[in-house]
Amino acid sequence: MSILDPIIYPHLKVSVPSFLIKTYEILENESLSNLISWNKEGTAFIVYNPHELSSKVLANYFKHKNYPSFLRQLNMYNFKKTRNQYGSSEFRHKWFRKGQKNMIQYIRRRNQEESDLKIETIEQKNHELDYYKQEHENMKILLQDLQESHKNMQMNLSKSIDQSTSLNRQNFITLQTIHQTQLEFNKKYDYVTIMLTNVLANLPNIGMIYKLQNTVTNFKEIIKVCQEETNFQQTLLSLENGPPSQYPQVLPYNQYQFYNQKQQPCIMC
């Protein structure tokens, strides 16, 4: 398929200049082929005898014999003049082809071609402008989405920071509570340890009480003996200086390590 096929280039609703139509009819007249004809390729026409062309052809088709006027008309429609290897003048135009007469509708005058070119340029610029406007709108939408995403990220980050601060505060309070509970436990442990040690230290007195009264009603009486200030002070002193060899050694409570020191066997067991 030719690049100038009429299927590709549809018919235009324009009037074709009579000069182009008559020039094409001259070339279709085989009786004039000795004066003017198509080249072998059919892409240009050749003028063999300008003088006879003026006197015998132009007068019949254009009502004048002025060959320079014919040349000006060709130039006005943007035909390109060249010389072939035999010295004859050739005239060519991309829309002026042998067997494609319908293509001459696309030929314009120079000023018309320039005007069409300007119109085409303006349309192209308008198209590019519309394209850039659309791209600008797309960029604005994208920017808005990014700003919204950034705002949401900041909100989420602020929320996470607040939650982390709250958790840290709660952890601090919990650690304080655990520490206070540990201190209270240590006090109670030390108190129980002293009481047990005091019981062991006052077992002889408890035995004497049992002999005198022959009975001990309940364990509260033993605790009462152990809680006497004199016995309690002696027990504290014994813890500081070390317990007697006949009683087991009682170590203070320490939550960070086990008690590796072996206790001495109790003489009462």
Phi, psi and omega in degrees: 000132181288151179292344178254024181298135181297341177292322180284321181251098185290168180291137179260144178274065179229156177272129180276131179304139182297330179301317181291320180296313181294322178296318179295321178295324177300317182289335178281345179278103184294340180289345180257010186294342177282345179256321182207137181198170175286154171282177184300321183282342183076019181259355181201163175241153186242135174259113183273323184222090183301325183294310179291328177300320180293315187280327186257334188250306184299324180296327181280326186262324186245001178061030173205164180243023187268100180294318176302325177296320176299319179295319179298321178298316178299317180294324180296329178266016171070033171284142180259127181262131176222173176240136180276186184292344180262003178086004179276152180279133176243142179234129184223152175209140186298337180259003182249093186231151178294132178078005181229058183298329181295344181285343183291348177294342180271355180280133180235158171296164180303310181295328177291320178296318178296320178296316178298322179296319178296316179298317179297320178296317179297316179297320178296318179295321177296320177297316178296321179297317177298320179298315180292326176297316179296318178297322178297317178296319179297320178294323177296316178298316179297318179296319177298318178297319179295318179297319179294318178297318178297319178297316179296321178296319178296318179297315179296320179295316178298319179296318179295321178296317178298317179296319180295319178298318179296318179295319178298320178296316179296320178297320179297316178297319179296318179296320176298317179297317179297318180297316179296319177297321179296318179297316179296321177297318179300317178299314180294322179296314179299320181296315179296321179298316179296319180297315180295318178298320179295324177297314180297322181289335184253019178301320177300318180296322178296322178295321180294318178301321181294320180293320181290316186263353179061359179201154173236114188297316179203177184289342180298329179293320177298316180297323180297320179294319183289337183271358177300142188301321182295313180296320181295317178296320178297321180295316178301317180296320180294328177290325180287316184271350183104138183287158175298156184296333183279351179249153180290151179277128180251124183263145175297153181287136176222115186284353185259356180207160177275162179267102183276342183286126181286137177278150177283144180299139181285135183284345182272346182283000000 
